[in-house]
Amino acid sequence: MPTPMDGLAGRWTHSFEEDHDDIAVYRPSDHDFPRARGRDGIEFSTDGSFTEWAVGRGDAREPIPGRWRAAETNSVAVNTERGGEQVLEVVHLAPDRLEVRRRAGR
């Protein structure tokens, strides 16, 4: 299953220093981030699987598995084992930057 937007597939790490208004900013995981006490992230796979990377013990990333599906235009609905559906509205997508607005799902 291809992702609904070219360039969305892959692992994205939260660049919280760049968040603005209600927009969360993510960068590719190989981005040169400033030092931080752990960073969460999200990962979209072309097979429909989704992983939320939460900050766990010792600031290590812990995977929370889930699934994604195309929602309305420029949006992806995600479900994780943590529960509940969220819609991620893709505000900006480029090879070096992903900006999303989170909303509760249906």
SULDACOR-V743420 format. One record per backbone hydrogen bond with DSSP energy under -1.0 kcal/mol. CO is the residue of the C=O (numbers start at 1). NH is the residue of the N-H. If there is no record, write none. Layout:
CO;NH / CO;NH
This chain:
5;8 / 10;44 / 11;29 / 12;42 / 13;27 / 15;18 / 16;19 / 20;23 / 23;20 / 24;100 / 25;15 / 26;98 / 27;13 / 28;31 / 31;33 / 36;38 / 40;14 / 41;53 / 42;12 / 43;51 / 44;10 / 45;48 / 48;68 / 49;45 / 50;66 / 51;43 / 52;64 / 53;41 / 54;62 / 56;59 / 57;60 / 60;56 / 62;54 / 64;52 / 65;81 / 66;50 / 67;79 / 69;77 / 72;75 / 74;90 / 75;71 / 76;88 / 77;69 / 78;86 / 79;67 / 80;83 / 85;105 / 86;78 / 87;103 / 88;76 / 89;101 / 92;99 / 94;97 / 97;94 / 98;26 / 99;91 / 99;92 / 100;24 / 101;89 / 103;87
